[in-house]
């Protein structure tokens, strides 16, 4: 069984027991989060696609850690103009573990 969820403006394919790095969530380490933005749920050949969300579906997850990603370097240069600019960025993330996928029976 797997689901496609939306969090932080991105979409992720998740299954029970999987670990995932998502945009920062305001939940402490060890806390539980319930994601209700479920776009699709598949259980074998039984596939439910929402329009845009699957009604009554949710994904439960546990926050494992918070951190910062690898540094991405941005380098700009104009040749022959003596112009160079270097910038760096590290994106914050929250690592979560998927505990379960719930689908309402009435859907």
C-alpha positions in Angstrom: 0.0 0.0 0.0 1.3 3.4 -0.9 0.0 7.0 -1.1 1.0 10.3 -2.7 0.9 13.2 -0.3 1.5 16.9 -0.6 3.5 18.9 2.0 5.7 21.9 1.7 4.6 22.5 -1.9 6.0 19.2 -3.0 4.5 15.8 -3.7 5.9 12.6 -2.3 5.2 8.9 -2.8 5.1 7.2 0.7 4.6 3.8 2.1 4.4 2.5 5.6 7.8 2.3 7.4 9.5 4.7 4.9 11.7 7.6 5.9 11.4 10.9 4.2 12.9 14.4 4.3 10.3 17.2 3.9 10.2 20.9 4.3 10.4 22.1 7.9 7.4 21.2 10.0 6.6 23.0 13.3 6.6 19.7 15.4 9.1 18.7 18.0 11.3 15.6 17.6 9.4 12.5 18.6 6.0 14.2 18.0 3.4 12.9 15.6 2.0 14.7 12.6 -1.0 13.8 10.5 -1.0 14.8 6.9 -4.4 15.1 5.4 -3.4 16.3 1.9 -3.5 12.9 0.3 -3.7 13.0 -3.5 -3.8 9.3 -4.2 -4.0 6.0 -2.3 -3.2 2.6 -3.9 -3.6 -0.8 -2.4 -2.8 -3.4 -5.0 -5.2 -2.9 -7.9 -7.6 -0.7 -5.8 -6.6 2.9 -6.6 -8.3 5.9 -5.3 -7.5 9.3 -6.9 -8.7 12.5 -5.3 -10.1 15.6 -7.0 -7.9 17.1 -5.8 -7.7 15.3 -2.4 -8.9 11.8 -1.4 -11.8 12.4 1.1 -11.2 11.0 4.5 -7.6 9.8 3.8 -4.7 10.7 6.0 -1.1 9.7 6.6 0.3 9.5 10.1 4.0 10.1 10.6 6.6 10.5 13.5 9.2 13.3 13.4 12.7 11.8 13.7 14.9 14.8 13.4 15.4 18.4 12.1 18.4 19.4 10.1 19.9 21.4 7.3 20.7 20.0 3.9 24.0 20.1 1.9 25.2 23.5 0.8 24.2 24.6 -2.7 26.7 27.1 -4.2 25.4 29.8 -6.5 28.2 31.4 -8.7 27.6 34.3 -11.0 30.3 35.7 -13.3 30.6 38.1 -16.2 33.6 37.5 -18.3 36.0 40.3 -18.9 34.1 42.6 -16.5 35.8 41.7 -13.2 32.5 40.6 -11.7 32.2 37.5 -9.6 29.6 36.7 -7.0 29.3 33.6 -4.8 26.4 32.7 -2.7 25.5 29.7 -0.6 22.2 28.2 0.7 21.3 25.4 3.1 17.7 24.3 3.1 16.1 23.3 6.4 14.3 20.0 6.5 12.4 17.6 8.8 13.0 13.9 8.6 9.8 11.8 9.2 8.9 8.1 9.4 5.6 7.0 7.9 3.7 5.0 10.5 0.4 4.4 8.7 -1.9 5.2 5.8 -5.6 5.5 6.7 -8.4 5.5 4.2 -12.1 6.1 5.2 -14.3 3.2 4.5 -17.0 5.4 2.9 -14.8 6.5 0.1 
